Amino acid sequence: MTSTEKVDLRGAAATLLMTLYMRRQDARSRRPILGDPWAEPVWEHIEHDVHGLWQLTGDVSAIVCRAATLDGWTREFLADEPTGQVLHLGCGLDSRPLRVGVPSTCRWVDVDQPEVMAVRRRLYDLPGNSEQISGAVTDDDGWSAVDPTLPTLLVAEGLFMYVPAEAVHATVDRVVSGTPAATLAFDAVAPWTVRA
Ligand SMILES: C[S@@+](CC[C@H](N)C(=O)[O-])C[C@H]1O[C@@H](n2cnc3c(N)ncnc32)[C@H](O)[C@@H]1O
């Protein structure tokens, strides 16, 4: 991991700091739910205006339960399909590929916007069998990297609420038409929560 670096993320990209902050709060708690060992060291290497993040304290349990649930589904997939592929859409600065222990036989693809992937590559030592794709989930480039012959899990945590509805539908359509055996694991929220 590099030394401390200033991170200037705007818009939806900046929301990754919220989830990272909450995983770190959980990891520091007396009885962690997710217990992400990477949250604290990654957080410590980021210089960012974190003003107001303390207001998320009440959401920590819900957010880390969400992450733990998606980790569980991911581990189940890896156990069932050790030679499959996982697309980690809108991965932000999440340590999921490290937490779940990706088998060397599995293909793991992290996808997020270019400014996020640049930071992710610098802050994490990611598994050698993982790939990083810079781009929006709506771009064709990322989708051309999908191997349509492999059993596939797409994990999209905290993503679809920041993407226009038609792009969510397009993503689902691509999964259905582009992969013969795919599972999409995602979370959704009521529309007003994004504004809040
Ligand atoms: C709330 S963060 C969640 C990050 C990570 N999944 C986590 O749980 O910590 C939302 C993430 O979605 C990414 N994102 C938003 N719109 C996107 C898009 N159209 N394509 C790819 N990533 C996107 C942002 O850059 C950000 O990293």
The ligand as an ORCA input file, in Angstrom:
! r2SCAN-3c Opt
* xyz 0 1
  C     -21.817      3.724     -2.530
  S     -20.379      3.403     -3.507
  C     -20.279      1.652     -3.213
  C     -18.897      1.143     -3.454
  C     -18.696     -0.318     -3.044
  N     -19.573     -1.204     -3.780
  C     -18.900     -0.472     -1.553
  O     -19.859     -1.140     -1.152
  O     -18.103      0.095     -0.801
  C     -20.997      3.499     -5.197
  C     -19.946      3.118     -6.213
  O     -20.589      2.993     -7.486
  C     -19.727      3.565     -8.450
  N     -20.536      3.933     -9.612
  C     -21.548      4.826     -9.668
  N     -22.059      4.880    -10.910
  C     -21.338      3.975    -11.636
  C     -21.388      3.553    -13.003
  N     -22.281      4.068    -13.867
  N     -20.497      2.624    -13.419
  C     -19.603      2.084    -12.557
  N     -19.522      2.439    -11.265
  C     -20.373      3.373    -10.811
  C     -19.092      4.752     -7.755
  O     -17.924      5.193     -8.414
  C     -18.852      4.162     -6.369
  O     -17.590      3.549     -6.287
*
